[in-house]
Amino acid sequence: QVQLVESGGGTVQAGGSLRLSCVASGRIFSNAAMGWFRQAPGKEREFVAAISWNSNIVRYADSVKGRFTISRGYAKETMDLQLNSLKFEDTAVYYCAATRPVSRTYATPASANYEYWGQGTQVTVSE
């Protein structure tokens, strides 16, 4: 059974930092693209960051560029998101996602391209 499990969420003051982690199990994700999405209360889920299977390609939403950093572990089955200079508007549930194994190198912001999703971890930024 495929599982993605996020951790690292919490409450932080504006300007602070958090590090989110995602661990994949039950399937080999070494050649899958992965990404982070978030959903704030009353809003649609939105793209945050994505990374290719070999970490050669990364993409960020404009709203987080320069503040967030996505990375993957050596084993390719873990993924982190470093959140710096957090703002109130970053408050949301953050979801880890992975595509099916792919034969090309790409990082996609489109949620429809992701097959597997975690349960989410809450990030709350207080002003």
C-alpha positions as CSV (number, residue, x, y, z in Angstrom):
1,Q,0.0,0.0,0.0
2,V,1.3,3.4,-1.0
3,Q,1.7,5.9,1.8
4,L,3.0,9.5,2.1
5,V,3.4,10.8,5.6
6,E,4.1,14.5,6.4
7,S,5.6,15.8,9.6
8,G,7.1,19.1,10.9
9,G,4.0,21.3,10.9
10,G,3.3,23.6,13.9
11,T,2.7,27.1,15.0
12,V,5.2,29.8,14.5
13,Q,5.3,33.6,14.6
14,A,5.6,35.6,11.5
15,G,9.2,35.8,10.3
16,G,10.0,32.4,11.7
17,S,10.9,29.1,10.1
18,L,9.7,25.5,9.9
19,R,10.9,22.4,8.1
20,L,8.4,20.0,6.7
21,S,9.3,16.4,5.8
22,C,7.6,13.7,3.7
23,V,8.4,10.1,3.8
24,A,7.1,7.6,1.1
25,S,6.6,4.0,1.8
26,G,5.1,0.9,0.3
27,R,6.4,1.6,-3.2
28,I,9.6,2.7,-4.9
29,F,9.5,6.4,-5.5
30,S,13.1,6.9,-6.7
31,N,12.0,7.9,-10.2
32,A,8.8,9.8,-9.3
33,A,8.4,13.6,-9.2
34,M,7.3,15.0,-5.9
35,G,5.7,18.2,-4.8
36,W,4.1,20.2,-2.0
37,F,0.7,21.8,-2.1
38,R,-1.3,23.7,0.5
39,Q,-4.9,24.6,1.3
40,A,-5.9,27.4,3.5
41,P,-9.4,27.6,5.1
42,G,-12.0,28.5,2.5
43,K,-9.6,28.4,-0.4
44,E,-8.7,25.9,-3.1
45,R,-5.6,23.8,-2.8
46,E,-2.6,25.5,-4.5
47,F,0.8,24.6,-5.7
48,V,3.8,25.4,-3.5
49,A,6.9,23.6,-4.8
50,A,7.9,20.6,-7.0
51,I,11.1,18.7,-7.6
52,S,12.1,16.1,-10.2
53,W,13.2,12.6,-9.3
54,N,16.9,13.5,-9.5
55,S,16.5,17.0,-7.9
56,N,17.8,18.6,-11.1
57,I,14.6,20.6,-11.7
58,V,12.7,22.5,-9.0
59,R,9.8,24.9,-9.3
60,Y,8.2,27.3,-6.9
61,A,5.0,29.3,-6.7
62,D,5.7,33.0,-7.0
63,S,4.3,33.5,-3.5
64,V,7.0,31.4,-1.9
65,K,10.0,31.9,-4.2
66,G,13.1,33.0,-2.3
67,R,11.6,31.9,1.1
68,F,10.9,28.2,0.7
69,T,13.3,25.5,-0.4
70,I,12.4,22.0,-1.6
71,S,14.8,19.1,-1.5
72,R,14.9,15.3,-1.7
73,G,16.9,12.8,0.3
74,Y,19.6,10.6,-1.2
75,A,17.3,7.7,-1.3
76,K,14.8,9.8,-3.3
77,E,11.9,8.6,-1.1
78,T,12.0,11.5,1.3
79,M,11.4,15.1,0.6
80,D,11.7,18.2,2.7
81,L,10.4,21.8,2.5
82,Q,12.2,24.5,4.4
83,L,9.9,27.4,5.1
84,N,11.7,30.7,6.0
85,S,10.4,34.2,6.6
86,L,6.9,32.8,7.2
87,K,4.0,35.1,6.7
88,F,0.4,35.0,8.1
89,E,-0.8,34.1,4.6
90,D,1.3,30.9,4.6
91,T,-1.1,29.4,7.1
92,A,-2.5,26.3,5.6
93,V,-2.5,22.5,5.6
94,Y,0.5,21.4,3.6
95,Y,0.3,18.2,1.5
96,C,3.0,16.1,0.1
97,A,2.4,14.5,-3.3
98,A,4.1,12.1,-5.7
99,T,3.6,11.1,-9.3
100,R,3.7,7.6,-10.7
101,P,7.3,6.6,-11.7
102,V,8.3,8.6,-14.7
103,S,10.7,8.1,-17.6
104,R,11.7,11.8,-17.9
105,T,13.0,14.5,-15.7
106,Y,10.4,17.1,-14.8
107,A,8.8,18.9,-11.9
108,T,5.1,19.7,-12.3
109,P,2.9,22.3,-10.6
110,A,-0.3,20.6,-11.8
111,S,-2.1,18.7,-9.0
112,A,-3.7,16.5,-11.6
113,N,-0.3,15.0,-12.4
114,Y,0.1,13.6,-8.9
115,E,-1.1,10.1,-8.1
116,Y,-0.4,9.9,-4.4
117,W,-1.1,12.3,-1.6
118,G,-0.4,12.5,2.1
119,Q,-2.8,13.4,4.8
120,G,-1.4,16.9,5.4
121,T,0.3,18.8,8.2
122,Q,-0.9,22.0,9.6
123,V,1.2,25.2,9.5
124,T,-0.1,28.1,11.4
125,V,1.7,31.5,11.3
126,S,0.7,34.0,13.9
127,E,1.1,37.7,13.4
